[in-house]
């Protein structure tokens, strides 16, 4: 697995106990909002493996 997959799983597992406590609810929701950001960071492009040069072509 890639590093960002483990980061997303970590955010998910961390948010569960936080959401169970009253004080931790805002932090748990913030952790859930970080999951999509960790899976697709800003500025990242997803291209096919056969078209790896597409990034350099623009």
RARA-V648972 format. One record per residue. RES is the residue in one small letter. PHI is phi in degrees with one decimal (none if undefined). PSI is psi as a letter, one per 40 degrees, with the letter a starting at -180 (NA if undefined). OMEGA is omega in whole degrees, 0 to 359 (NA if undefined). Layout:
res:phi:psi:omega
RES:PHI:PSI:OMEGA
RES:PHI:PSI:OMEGA
//
This chain:
res:phi:psi:omega
x:none:i:179
x:-78.0:i:182
x:-63.3:d:182
x:-70.6:d:176
x:-66.8:d:178
x:-65.2:d:178
x:-65.5:d:178
x:-65.8:d:178
x:-64.1:d:177
x:-63.0:d:177
x:-63.4:d:180
x:-65.2:d:182
x:-68.9:d:178
x:-74.5:d:183
x:-71.1:d:184
x:-61.2:d:179
x:-67.4:d:179
x:-66.2:d:180
x:-70.2:e:180
x:-79.7:e:179
x:-104.1:i:183
x:-66.3:d:182
x:-71.0:d:185
x:-85.7:e:183
x:-58.0:d:178
x:-61.9:d:179
x:-70.1:d:177
x:-65.0:d:177
x:-66.1:d:177
x:-65.1:d:177
x:-63.7:d:179
x:-66.8:d:178
x:-70.8:d:180
x:-80.8:e:182
x:-63.0:d:179
x:-64.5:d:179
x:-68.3:d:180
x:-73.9:d:179
x:-81.1:d:180
x:-138.2:g:182
x:-64.5:i:181
x:-61.1:h:178
x:84.3:e:181
x:-83.7:i:176
x:-120.7:h:177
x:-102.1:h:179
x:-127.2:i:176
x:-68.1:i:181
x:-63.9:d:180
x:-76.3:e:182
x:-118.8:f:184
x:-68.2:d:180
x:-81.5:e:182
x:-65.3:d:180
x:-65.5:d:183
x:-77.2:d:179
x:-77.3:d:179
x:96.5:NA:NA
//
